[in-house]
Amino acid sequence: MLYQRKCVSYKSKANHQKFPIYYYTKEGSTMEIDFVVQTSERIVPVEVKAEENVKSKSLSQFINVDFAGSGMRGLRCSMLPYRNQEWMENIPLCGVGGYFDKL
């Protein structure tokens, strides 16, 4: 939870609330997305992981099943270095502020 709060803090400072942040959970399921950021151009589901051992089952389900074919890409913030995958980007936690500056 500390890392999620830090991401919100970075986002708020970087963009002065230019766009809203939402939380997503699927009714009748354990699936949840930590943040869903909506800009004028796109929707970005965001998962925050505090360790290098990261599994983003909910993020994968959200993008690859629930919104398959939409072209949506997710964002995972973690202790891992930057990695660009087909369906999501992983950015290190120290890069969250810069990422949200670009949205």
C-alpha positions in Angstrom: 0.0 0.0 0.0 2.9 2.4 0.7 4.0 2.1 -2.9 0.5 2.7 -4.3 0.4 5.9 -2.2 3.8 7.0 -3.5 2.6 6.5 -7.0 -0.5 8.7 -6.4 1.8 11.3 -4.8 4.0 11.4 -7.8 1.1 11.6 -10.1 -0.6 14.4 -8.2 2.6 16.5 -8.0 3.6 15.9 -11.6 0.2 16.7 -13.2 -1.7 18.8 -10.7 -4.7 16.5 -11.2 -4.9 16.9 -15.0 -6.8 13.6 -15.2 -8.7 11.4 -12.8 -7.5 8.3 -11.1 -9.9 5.4 -10.5 -9.7 2.0 -8.7 -11.2 -1.0 -10.6 -12.6 -4.2 -9.2 -14.6 -6.8 -11.0 -17.9 -7.7 -9.2 -18.0 -11.4 -8.1 -14.2 -11.7 -8.6 -10.9 -11.2 -6.8 -9.6 -9.2 -9.8 -8.6 -5.6 -9.0 -6.5 -2.9 -10.7 -4.7 -0.6 -8.3 -5.2 2.5 -10.5 -6.9 3.3 -13.8 -5.8 6.6 -15.2 -7.9 8.3 -17.8 -6.4 10.9 -20.1 -8.0 12.6 -23.0 -6.4 10.1 -25.3 -6.3 6.8 -23.5 -7.1 4.6 -20.4 -4.1 3.2 -18.6 -4.6 0.4 -16.1 -1.8 0.5 -13.5 -0.5 -2.2 -11.1 2.0 -1.3 -8.4 4.3 -4.1 -7.1 6.7 -3.6 -4.2 9.1 -6.4 -5.1 10.9 -7.9 -8.0 8.8 -11.0 -7.9 5.9 -9.6 -9.8 2.8 -11.3 -11.2 0.1 -9.2 -12.7 -2.7 -11.7 -13.2 -5.4 -9.0 -12.7 -3.7 -6.6 -15.2 -3.3 -9.4 -17.7 -6.9 -10.4 -17.4 -8.1 -6.8 -17.7 -6.1 -6.2 -20.9 -5.9 -9.6 -22.6 -9.4 -10.9 -21.8 -11.8 -8.2 -20.6 -10.6 -5.6 -23.1 -9.0 -7.9 -25.7 -8.7 -6.3 -29.1 -9.0 -2.7 -27.7 -5.3 -2.0 -28.1 -5.0 -1.0 -24.5 -1.6 -1.4 -22.8 -1.0 -1.6 -19.1 1.6 -0.2 -16.8 3.3 -2.0 -14.0 5.4 -0.1 -11.5 7.9 -2.3 -9.6 11.5 -2.7 -8.5 12.3 -4.3 -11.9 14.1 -2.2 -14.6 12.2 -0.8 -17.6 10.7 -3.5 -19.8 8.4 -3.1 -22.8 6.2 -6.0 -23.4 3.5 -6.3 -26.0 0.6 -5.7 -23.6 2.3 -3.7 -20.9 5.3 -1.6 -19.8 7.2 -2.1 -16.6 8.8 1.0 -15.2 10.9 1.2 -12.0 9.2 2.9 -9.1 11.7 5.7 -9.3 10.4 6.5 -12.8 6.7 6.9 -12.0 6.8 10.7 -11.9 8.5 11.0 -15.3 6.0 8.6 -16.8 3.0 10.5 -15.7 4.6 13.8 -16.8 4.4 12.3 -20.4 0.7 11.3 -20.2 
